[in-house]
Amino acid sequence: MTGLVLLPGEVEGRSGELLLVVRVIALEKEEGSVPKRKTHKGLAKRVKVTATGKLLRRRAGKAHLLSKKGHRQRRRLSADKELTGGQAKMVRRQLGR
């Protein structure tokens, strides 16, 4: 565990009055502990994790210039796509799962 600890104490001053002092002690990091992974926030906003653990993402090509695309293509692009294989492994690691 790392961090700082403040220890209050009292010390007698030169003229006899009591002085309040604080000692700061730094705690050392434990040996062999692995640093915590941070969630990749940009990826977390683009990927949804289902209740069963599947990863879903949006399909590209549905943002603009839709008038030249057919109804069937636009409907197909509306469906979410599941991430599998190496992509899913990489995304899970970046999401901290």
N, C-alpha and C positions, 0 to 999 in steps of 0.2 A: 504494500500500500504506500502511495506517495502522498505528499502534502505537507502542510505546516501545522504545528500544534502550538497553541499559546498557553503557557503555564504562568499563572499569576503568583506573585510572591511579595514579601515585604523585606525591606532592608533599612537598618538604622542609619540615618544621615549623620553628618559631621557635628551638627549642633543638637543631636539627640532626637530629632523628629523622625517619624516613620515614613519611608518613601515606598510608594507602590511601584513595583517593577514587573515587567512581563518578559519572560524568556521565550524565545522562538526556537523551536526544535524542528528540524527538517526530518521527515520520515523517509527512509530509503526505499527504493523499489525492490520488490521481492525478486529473488533469483528465479529464472526460468519462466516468468510469467510472459504471456503473449500479449502484445498490445491489442486494444480493441479495434475492430474494423468499423469504419464509418460507412453508413448507407450512401450510395450514389444517388443524390436527390433528383438529379435530372432524369435518371433512368426510372426511379420510383414513380415519377409522374407519368411515365409513358407505358408502364407495364402494370397489369392487374394480376394479382395472385388469387386464384379461385379457392373455394373452401377445400377442394381435394388436392390443392397444391400445384395445379397447372398454371402456366404463365401465358397470359394473353396480351397481344399487342395489336395496334391499329394497322391497317394496310395503307400503303402509300398510294397517292394518286387521287385522293378524294377531297382535296382542299380547294382547288379552283380549276377553271377551264372544264367545267362539267358539261357544258352544252354540246360539245363535240363528242362526248362519250355516250354510248348507248345505255338504255335503261337497264339491260341485263348486266353490263359491266359495272354501272354505278351500284346496283344492288349487291353484286358480288364483292365490291370493294367495301361495302358497309359492314360485312361480317368480320369479326375479330379473328386473328390467326394465332394458333398455338405455337409457342416456341418449344423446340425439341432439340435433342442432341447436345452438341457442343455449345450452341447459343444459349440454351437453357442453363447449362452448367455455369457459363460465364456470368449470366444475369443473376443467378442465385447467389453467386459469390459476391457480386457487387451490391446485392440487396441485403447481404448479411444473413442469409438463410442456409 
